[in-house]
Amino acid sequence: MNNQTVLGGPAEISIGVNTIPAELLSEINVELTGGTRERTTLGGTFTRPSGTFETAQATFTMYLPNMDYLKNIFPSLYNAPTAPQLTGNLVFSSDTCVSANGQKVNIHFSCETTDDNDVYMYNGAVNLNFNPTYSSGDDLTIEVTIYANPDQAGNIVRVGTGDLAKKSIYDPATGASKPVTS
């Protein structure tokens, strides 16, 4: 067996145009589970793939540097400040209708110069969940779940490179892969 490089190391996650750096993440868990269908016959019970998905999501734990940083996770709930105030807020209200607008989501190993090992969600919806963990021994954390939904073409998740013809890197500003220039 040849020596192989094993994937690992610092990773970042981009949600829409905002990138959360590896320094604020403790773990990212991606789950893409195919559905199954079962048939029972006189010869036994047989299970096979159904061609559907039961689970398509990413969950991550993030260290929260300040409450204003939540604008990167829940931009539709964020109320921007006016001068001279520098920080805004989020108001969770029973009278507020919240729709989770789909955003492009990309998970990338920070040390890599291409998107060859990225996980990309075409239409990720952030679940409205604010569950900070306060503790005397640890920094403030929240857990965020992003559900992968199909885009207009039916695409859900891409694992691997964004451009099959040339080296590329994901660009959060455009939500697409761009050629690597160096």
Secondary structure, 3 states (H helix, E strand, C coil): CCCCCCCCCCEEEEECCEEECHHHEEEEEEEEEEEEEEEEECCEEEEEEEEEEEEEEEEEEEECCCHHHHHHCCHHHEECCCCCCCCCEECCCCCCCCCCCCEEEEEEECCCCCCCCCEEEEEEEECCCCCCECCCCCCCEEEEEEEECCCCCCCCEEECCCCCCCCEEEECCCCEEEECCC
